[in-house]
Amino acid sequence: MATQTSFIGQKNKKDQVYTDPWNMMFEAERTPSFYTGSEVIKEAVRRASCDMMVAYPITPQSEAAALCGELFAEGYIGDYFRGESEFAVMSQCAGAAFGGARVFTTTAGPGTMRAMENFPMWAGARLPIQMIVTCRGINSPLSIQPDTLEISYLMQTGMLVWHAETAQDFYDWILMGYMVSEEPDVHLPLALCCDGFFVTHTKDMVNLTPTEMCLPPYDPYRSPVPCMDMECPPVRMMRDPFVMKSNYISYATHASWQQEVWAAIERSRKHTIRWMNGLIETENTDADVVIVASGTAVSQSREAIAILEDEGVKVGLVKVKTLRPWPGEEIKEATKHAKHIIIPEFNVTGWLAREVSATIPNNERVHAGPHVCGGMTMPPEIIASEIKTVLGMKVPALAGRG
Amino acid sequence: MTTTYRVMPGPEHFLPPSASSMGIRLPDPGQAHIHGSIVSEEEAMEQAAREFLAAKVPTIFPGPLVLWAWNEKAAKKAKAVRHLYETIKDSVDPKLQQAMLIPMPDYRPKYPKINPEIEINPNHPNLTIWHNKIDACMFVGVHCHQANLSLKIIRGGTSCYTVAMCAQAGHEDAMLSFRDATAEKIGRLADWVKKLKGTVPPPE
């Protein structure tokens, strides 16, 4: 049985060399390129040795899915098609992953919600599918604009959930994501989220790894559950359901199964920390005021910090990179000196503030806001204003700016 | 995350937590763990051998990855598992101890009709352990997900000492776990059993 390492140094049909992933990500020369987030998805997938990509059109991920179609036409993806709906897409992804394929898909907003039933199924079946979620509004009235509410639902599915701030994060994390999620002690699906449009439809400088290098192929025989190999015995090793039985044993087994999925998320910490240099990034956490944010709220917070610095107010920053696994210990440590913890979010409910509040001691320090949603931008001035208000400083009214 | 939790023989709880959620971390290559503490592989070899020699019913549970000769490595491992079983059998006192080799041929739930004398099932491993009064066991060739499921259920409801000889990253839910198992590694464990034969007091 071939292992992943046995492929390293060999070429695929596009003349790309299967490369040691660590070497590819950290030692190979990078080329600065000016790309949109959607184009960056395409470039990452070009190097990811994906066997299959299925998607259904929904803004703002449609462009990335269409670009991946070009990759299929060029021969970089094994199979590619459009499903009948997001629910169908995610079920088809499951079928391919059950059979031992490395699978990639993209979705957004209502598409994520429509397909939701599949995500705990993916996690329970230990399928390391990677799904890009280009977050947008999910509720009526219809909005295609950025809004991160859907992430709060994904966080309870048993999937790994990461939240990219920039196109560079996106590029690196797509490739690293497969390395983490395919570890046999993890082997879970990954929802790699970004704030739609802000990341997908804006251009940024991104340092790309060489086109002629790609990840080694997925090895389904390292899976913690039997691969559905119809040619090699044992072939009948399906994930037989025990839920149809009504007795103590079946309940206890199901409970234990669920715990095992969440145990696998915990195990992903070690691998994620190695690949992503930690679950969070911090700056100036000795300040009295610390912002904790994820996604593009981090970028806006950096601008707010610069504004406040000019006015003599020092503010620290915690960039949360992974939501599952949840970096609870890291956030606790990074905020231990903070008198005020500001949590700006692109959603109405403030799910990140809730998570942080449930994690740290003395959580009256948490200020859940500012919040924007439904596609609104978050001007750095409103973050600065929130901080000044918390500090008892005078702030001009920002209403009526638009 | 620092933890005071230790992975010990049960019965632990109505629904015990996964060891991972309690902060137990898996060993790196070349290491093993005993009760959740990282140790050298040799230390774990000695401890596992002692557990087998001190048990009334030391048992090996081979799973599908070694029960079927689906590749050369599997066939070699199966021979090594058989050799380990024979070594344990030859090293214990037949009047006081009974070594067993009970397969886990597949993972389909078989309750309420499982025959616990001839097989073990990951969904209700406690039935086989209770029926045979197994007090020390080793999982080998079981897919990691199913092994973790079983190991946790065993810890929850029985007092059996669990060892995992895992071909991948190891198991926190076992009381003692090796990782990156090979036929050679299983053979080394048999050598430890042979070496310690007669030095470990038999069970009362």
Interface residues (C-beta under 8 A of the other chain):
Chain A: M1 R126 E183 P184 D185 H187 R222 S223 P224 V225 P226 C232 P233 P234 R236 M237 M238 R239 D240 F242 K245 N247 I249 S250 A252 T253 A255 S256 W257 Q259 E260 W262 A263 A264 E266 R267 K270 E329
Chain B: M1 L15 P17 S18 A19 S20 S21 R25 L26 P64 W68 W70 N71 K73 D106 Y107 R108 P109 Y111 P112 N123 H124 H143 C144 H145 Q146 N148 L149 K152 I153 G156 Q168 A169 G170 E172 D173
